[in-house]
Amino acid sequence: MKVISGMYKGRNIEGFFIDGTRPTMDRVKESLFAIIQQKIKGSNILDLFSGSGNLGIEAISQGAKYAYLVDKNKKAVNIINKNIENIGIGNCKALNMDYKKALKYFEISNIKFDIVFLDPPYKTEYIEESIKLLTKYKLLNENAIIVCESDDMNKIVYSKEFMAIKEKKYGDKFIVILKKI
């Protein structure tokens, strides 16, 4: 994988091979970032099921102010930290936490987000639960967006407080971008 644009364009992002992980392909990432491009500059980013840090690092490269890259898998967090170090990113932090603990941590720390990436392991209810907690803990800034990725459109569940502003299918993946109403 590579950073596709911005200040770190062309830099390599190491991945890893752990069951249940699948990095967002560069062509999907390129299309996704073209859609959200106007929201990135100066934004606070949460990449909640970060894997290699691919999406959060791309957002930093394209002008995001700060990114939190969260994954509960220690091997994934080691890769994220290696990617941050190899690229030389200072405005990014990797956290080795379960998503529920991470969201509680952000509430306690009064950290809010403009863009949240939710690409959890498939076959889970983590998108729905994450959105509920983001709302409960008031972690979204005004006009924030949530970018959801899944292999099953039925797993992208959200309350009436949100509306889908973009839905797109890429091969076997669905991307839905939500905005709070």
Helices and strands as residue ranges (DSSP letters): H 26-40, E 44-47, H 54-61, E 66-71, H 74-87, E 92-96, H 99-108, E 113-118, H 126-136, E 140-150, G 153-155, E 162-170, E 173-180
